[in-house]
């Protein structure tokens, strides 16, 4: 069943196919002035409640006439998902604690206006931007946008596997496409830019750059080339040295590679410490296991920083491998806090890495593994 065949319920028991309703132009970017005024009068006479199905379906009808089918049919392969999307938007509009006149004005604005400046939002600068620089809608539109960012009905299984904020951005500009199809290599698309979106509504913006192998040390010690004895290898090894008291008892990779007690030895012989170049080669192998999609030059640069490697020297490798795996061209981070939303868009990590707090990595034994957490500072 295609979207044009959905039945719009104007009142309980009164079902009319959308294509047979008078004055219904499904998928167009217009709205019916008379119906908007009629809705306004109805709402003014009673409290606008979600459980009032007649009002809910009137809002859905206006959304559809205003072109919301352009969004729903484009983003959702399932008609049922598209229906849920329109229904949830209507519920959110009804639940807004603002005057009815403002709700009706927003319906008009939503149907006819692009509220986002995409060239400002997707600027690739690596510089944090406030919402004021890229959002030009009304205060009601701003309120609705922020509500949509982390609404459970517009995320995950309820929204074609969309992540937080993705549908909100796409809904407020006609030339931005959401990649809700699981086969899509992007979260948002604007022109030729395939954008990966990481959003947090809890005050911290950022996300995880997922590694292909979170436990490369386990992989290495099981290989025939391993110089480390699997029976002697620590159960949990960190990538970096730590000054935190709680982490002092956890060995890091330099401790393991430089200490002969962990090495394989022939029976009756004494272990010989690995030379620094051998340690670097093992360290390089571990990076290749974790981040196989990264460029060899990046891996070599990171390996050469051993034993003085830091999050800043490993981050380019982690990001490059994740970027190649996901097949996006740029990344957008969004952080919602208070009345503002901060965004950061970048294509080249070197333009943005100093804006991040980069998390710890573990070569084995820890759930976080080698997937790097990057949080906006």
RASUL-V25858 format. One record per residue. N is the residue number from 1. RES is the residue in one small letter. OMEGA is omega as a letter, one per 20 degrees, with the letter a starting at -180 (999 if undefined). D_CENTER is the distance of its C-alpha to the mean C-alpha in Angstrom with 2 decimals. Layout:
BEGIN
N & RES & OMEGA & D_CENTER
N & RES & OMEGA & D_CENTER
END
This chain:
BEGIN
1 & x & r & 30.44
2 & x & a & 28.86
3 & x & a & 27.42
4 & x & a & 30.70
5 & x & r & 32.50
6 & x & r & 30.66
7 & x & r & 33.15
8 & x & a & 32.70
9 & x & a & 34.48
10 & x & r & 36.36
11 & x & a & 38.20
12 & x & r & 38.65
13 & x & a & 40.63
14 & x & a & 40.47
15 & x & a & 38.26
16 & x & r & 38.46
17 & x & a & 36.54
18 & x & a & 34.43
19 & x & a & 36.20
20 & x & a & 39.56
21 & x & r & 38.84
22 & x & r & 40.63
23 & x & r & 38.71
24 & x & r & 35.39
25 & x & a & 33.68
26 & x & r & 30.60
27 & x & a & 27.81
28 & x & r & 29.59
29 & x & r & 28.45
30 & x & r & 31.40
31 & x & a & 32.33
32 & x & a & 35.69
33 & x & a & 37.29
34 & x & a & 39.75
35 & x & r & 37.21
36 & x & r & 35.14
37 & x & r & 38.38
38 & x & r & 39.34
39 & x & a & 36.08
40 & x & a & 36.56
41 & x & r & 40.06
42 & x & a & 39.04
43 & x & r & 36.40
44 & x & a & 38.88
45 & x & a & 41.33
46 & x & r & 39.19
47 & x & a & 36.17
48 & x & a & 32.97
49 & x & a & 31.76
50 & x & a & 29.21
51 & x & r & 31.98
52 & x & a & 34.10
53 & x & a & 33.18
54 & x & r & 35.23
55 & x & r & 33.34
56 & x & a & 29.94
57 & x & r & 30.94
58 & x & r & 32.36
59 & x & r & 29.05
60 & x & a & 27.37
61 & x & r & 30.21
62 & x & r & 29.80
63 & x & a & 26.05
64 & x & r & 27.01
65 & x & r & 29.86
66 & x & r & 27.68
67 & x & a & 25.60
68 & x & r & 22.71
69 & x & r & 23.66
70 & x & r & 22.48
71 & x & a & 18.91
72 & x & a & 19.42
73 & x & r & 21.42
74 & x & a & 19.26
75 & x & a & 15.95
76 & x & r & 17.55
77 & x & a & 19.94
78 & x & r & 21.52
79 & x & a & 23.74
80 & x & r & 23.35
81 & x & r & 19.57
82 & x & r & 20.42
83 & x & r & 23.10
84 & x & a & 20.96
85 & x & r & 18.54
86 & x & a & 21.59
87 & x & a & 23.18
88 & x & r & 20.37
89 & x & r & 20.25
90 & x & r & 24.01
91 & x & a & 23.97
92 & x & r & 21.70
93 & x & r & 24.06
94 & x & a & 27.03
95 & x & r & 25.79
96 & x & a & 25.29
97 & x & r & 28.08
98 & x & r & 29.44
99 & x & a & 32.66
100 & x & r & 33.03
101 & x & r & 33.92
102 & x & r & 30.55
103 & x & a & 28.81
104 & x & r & 30.99
105 & x & r & 30.44
106 & x & r & 26.67
107 & x & r & 27.17
108 & x & a & 29.13
109 & x & a & 26.64
110 & x & a & 23.69
111 & x & a & 25.92
112 & x & a & 27.18
113 & x & r & 25.10
114 & x & a & 22.10
115 & x & a & 20.83
116 & x & r & 18.37
117 & x & a & 19.71
118 & x & r & 17.33
119 & x & r & 19.41
120 & x & r & 18.92
121 & x & a & 15.17
122 & x & a & 14.70
123 & x & r & 17.58
124 & x & a & 16.64
125 & x & a & 18.75
126 & x & a & 16.79
127 & x & r & 18.28
128 & x & r & 16.77
129 & x & r & 17.43
130 & x & a & 18.22
131 & x & a & 17.51
132 & x & a & 21.20
133 & x & a & 20.87
134 & x & r & 18.67
135 & x & a & 19.27
136 & x & r & 22.83
137 & x & r & 23.09
138 & x & r & 25.40
139 & x & r & 24.95
140 & x & r & 24.43
141 & x & r & 21.68
142 & x & r & 20.05
143 & x & a & 20.50
144 & x & r & 19.13
145 & x & a & 15.97
146 & x & r & 15.31
147 & x & a & 16.27
148 & x & a & 13.93
149 & x & a & 10.72
150 & x & r & 10.96
151 & x & a & 13.74
152 & x & a & 14.10
153 & x & a & 15.66
154 & x & a & 12.78
155 & x & r & 10.20
156 & x & a & 10.70
157 & x & r & 14.29
158 & x & a & 15.41
159 & x & r & 13.41
160 & x & a & 13.50
161 & x & r & 10.58
162 & x & r & 8.17
163 & x & a & 5.05
164 & x & r & 6.12
165 & x & a & 7.60
166 & x & r & 7.39
167 & x & r & 10.90
168 & x & a & 12.15
169 & x & a & 11.99
170 & x & a & 13.45
171 & x & a & 16.06
172 & x & r & 17.39
173 & x & a & 18.18
174 & x & a & 19.97
175 & x & r & 19.17
176 & x & a & 15.37
177 & x & r & 14.35
178 & x & a & 11.42
179 & x & a & 11.24
180 & x & r & 11.70
181 & x & a & 14.39
182 & x & a & 13.65
183 & x & a & 15.66
184 & x & a & 13.54
185 & x & a & 12.37
186 & x & r & 9.76
187 & x & r & 7.14
188 & x & r & 9.65
189 & x & r & 13.18
190 & x & a & 15.66
191 & x & r & 18.97
192 & x & a & 18.67
193 & x & r & 15.44
194 & x & a & 12.64
195 & x & r & 9.43
196 & x & a & 6.28
197 & x & r & 3.74
198 & x & a & 3.22
199 & x & r & 5.30
200 & x & r & 8.50
201 & x & a & 11.49
202 & x & r & 13.81
203 & x & r & 14.89
204 & x & r & 12.95
205 & x & r & 10.06
206 & x & a & 8.51
207 & x & a & 7.25
208 & x & r & 9.34
209 & x & a & 10.77
210 & x & r & 12.23
211 & x & r & 15.94
212 & x & r & 18.02
213 & x & a & 20.64
214 & x & a & 20.02
215 & x & a & 23.80
216 & x & r & 25.52
217 & x & r & 28.59
218 & x & r & 29.39
219 & x & a & 29.20
220 & x & a & 31.46
221 & x & r & 34.11
222 & x & a & 34.52
223 & x & a & 35.20
224 & x & a & 38.76
225 & x & a & 38.10
226 & x & r & 37.20
227 & x & a & 39.40
228 & x & r & 38.08
229 & x & a & 39.82
230 & x & a & 37.40
231 & x & a & 39.69
232 & x & a & 39.54
233 & x & r & 35.88
234 & x & a & 34.27
235 & x & a & 31.97
236 & x & a & 29.24
237 & x & r & 28.91
238 & x & r & 26.62
239 & x & a & 25.68
240 & x & r & 26.84
241 & x & a & 29.82
242 & x & r & 29.28
243 & x & r & 31.45
244 & x & a & 30.19
245 & x & a & 33.07
246 & x & a & 31.08
247 & x & a & 29.98
248 & x & a & 33.41
249 & x & a & 34.56
250 & x & a & 31.67
251 & x & r & 32.78
252 & x & a & 30.69
253 & x & r & 30.94
254 & x & r & 33.68
255 & x & a & 35.72
256 & x & a & 35.57
257 & x & a & 36.36
258 & x & a & 39.11
259 & x & a & 40.87
260 & x & a & 43.27
261 & x & a & 43.35
262 & x & a & 40.21
263 & x & r & 41.65
264 & x & r & 43.48
265 & x & r & 47.22
266 & x & a & 50.29
267 & x & r & 52.52
268 & x & r & 55.11
269 & x & r & 53.34
270 & x & r & 51.52
271 & x & r & 47.86
272 & x & a & 47.45
273 & x & r & 44.54
274 & x & r & 42.08
275 & x & a & 42.57
276 & x & r & 39.73
277 & x & r & 39.16
278 & x & r & 38.91
279 & x & r & 36.34
280 & x & r & 34.27
281 & x & r & 34.50
282 & x & r & 33.28
283 & x & r & 30.41
284 & x & r & 29.53
285 & x & r & 29.71
286 & x & r & 27.28
287 & x & r & 24.72
288 & x & r & 25.37
289 & x & a & 24.81
290 & x & a & 21.45
291 & x & a & 20.14
292 & x & a & 22.23
293 & x & a & 20.25
294 & x & r & 20.89
295 & x & a & 23.86
296 & x & a & 27.14
297 & x & r & 27.93
298 & x & r & 24.86
299 & x & r & 25.78
300 & x & r & 29.38
301 & x & r & 28.61
302 & x & a & 26.69
303 & x & a & 29.50
304 & x & r & 32.12
305 & x & r & 30.71
306 & x & j & 31.75
307 & x & a & 33.19
308 & x & a & 31.82
309 & x & r & 28.20
310 & x & r & 25.53
311 & x & a & 21.77
312 & x & r & 22.15
313 & x & r & 24.02
314 & x & a & 21.72
315 & x & a & 18.36
316 & x & r & 19.13
317 & x & a & 19.85
318 & x & a & 16.79
319 & x & a & 14.49
320 & x & r & 16.80
321 & x & r & 16.86
322 & x & r & 13.13
323 & x & r & 13.02
324 & x & r & 16.05
325 & x & a & 14.94
326 & x & r & 11.80
327 & x & r & 14.03
328 & x & a & 11.97
329 & x & r & 14.04
330 & x & a & 12.04
331 & x & r & 9.00
332 & x & r & 8.12
333 & x & r & 7.73
334 & x & r & 8.69
335 & x & r & 11.14
336 & x & r & 13.23
337 & x & a & 16.67
338 & x & a & 19.93
339 & x & a & 20.52
340 & x & r & 18.29
341 & x & r & 14.75
342 & x & r & 14.37
343 & x & r & 12.28
344 & x & a & 12.65
345 & x & a & 12.48
346 & x & r & 14.12
347 & x & a & 15.38
348 & x & a & 17.71
349 & x & a & 16.72
350 & x & r & 20.27
351 & x & a & 19.69
352 & x & a & 17.10
353 & x & a & 17.80
354 & x & r & 20.24
355 & x & a & 17.68
356 & x & r & 16.01
357 & x & a & 17.39
358 & x & a & 17.07
359 & x & r & 17.57
360 & x & r & 20.42
361 & x & a & 20.68
362 & x & a & 23.08
363 & x & r & 24.92
364 & x & r & 25.92
365 & x & a & 26.46
366 & x & a & 23.32
367 & x & a & 20.27
368 & x & r & 17.94
369 & x & a & 19.71
370 & x & r & 18.79
371 & x & a & 14.97
372 & x & r & 14.57
373 & x & r & 12.81
374 & x & a & 12.36
375 & x & r & 12.68
376 & x & r & 13.83
377 & x & 999 & 17.55
END
